[in-house]
Amino acid sequence: MAETAEKRILAVAKEFNVGVSHIVEFLATKGFSVENKPTSKISADMYRSEEHTSELQSRGLISYAVFCL
């Protein structure tokens, strides 16, 4: 069954193991506008744009690697 419900940006950030600001920045590069608040919701289209790319996860891994240094 396809997901049509909106998701909170904090839940999506946890799913991709990145910060909320990373999600907001990523969506902005894809042409979406979202408030940088954990309670903001994203549409199914926004979620799909994140789901089908490894760019977001690679950004998170890079940030994590820099943090560990």
C-alpha positions as CSV (number, residue, x, y, z in Angstrom):
1,M,0.0,0.0,0.0
2,A,1.4,3.4,-0.9
3,E,2.0,6.0,1.8
4,T,-0.1,9.1,1.3
5,A,0.0,10.6,4.7
6,E,2.2,13.5,5.7
7,K,5.2,12.7,8.0
8,R,6.8,14.9,10.7
9,I,10.2,16.1,9.6
10,L,11.7,14.8,12.9
11,A,10.5,11.3,12.2
12,V,12.0,11.5,8.7
13,A,15.3,12.8,10.1
14,K,15.5,9.9,12.5
15,E,14.7,7.4,9.7
16,F,17.6,8.8,7.6
17,N,19.8,9.3,10.6
18,V,20.4,13.0,9.9
19,G,19.4,16.3,11.5
20,V,16.3,18.2,10.8
21,S,18.3,21.0,9.2
22,H,19.9,18.5,6.8
23,I,16.4,17.5,5.6
24,V,15.3,21.2,5.2
25,E,18.5,22.0,3.2
26,F,18.1,18.9,1.1
27,L,14.5,19.7,0.3
28,A,15.4,23.3,-0.6
29,T,17.8,22.0,-3.2
30,K,15.0,20.0,-4.7
31,G,12.7,23.0,-4.8
32,F,10.6,22.4,-1.7
33,S,10.0,24.9,1.0
34,V,9.8,23.6,4.6
35,E,10.1,25.3,8.0
36,N,13.1,24.3,10.0
37,K,11.1,23.0,12.9
38,P,10.8,19.4,14.1
39,T,7.0,19.5,14.1
40,S,6.9,20.6,10.4
41,K,5.2,18.0,8.1
42,I,6.4,17.0,4.7
43,S,4.2,15.6,1.9
44,A,4.5,12.2,0.3
45,D,6.1,13.8,-2.7
46,M,8.8,15.4,-0.5
47,Y,9.4,12.1,1.2
48,R,9.7,10.2,-2.0
49,S,12.3,12.7,-3.3
50,E,14.4,11.8,-0.2
51,E,13.6,8.1,-0.3
52,H,15.0,7.5,-3.7
53,T,18.3,9.2,-3.3
54,S,21.4,8.3,-1.4
55,E,22.6,11.9,-1.4
56,L,20.8,12.7,1.9
57,Q,22.3,9.7,3.6
58,S,25.8,10.4,2.3
59,R,25.6,14.0,3.6
60,G,24.6,12.6,7.0
61,L,27.5,10.1,7.0
62,I,30.0,12.9,6.0
63,S,28.7,15.1,8.8
64,Y,29.0,12.2,11.3
65,A,32.5,11.4,10.2
66,V,33.6,15.1,10.6
67,F,31.9,15.1,14.0
68,C,33.9,12.0,15.1
69,L,37.3,13.6,14.1
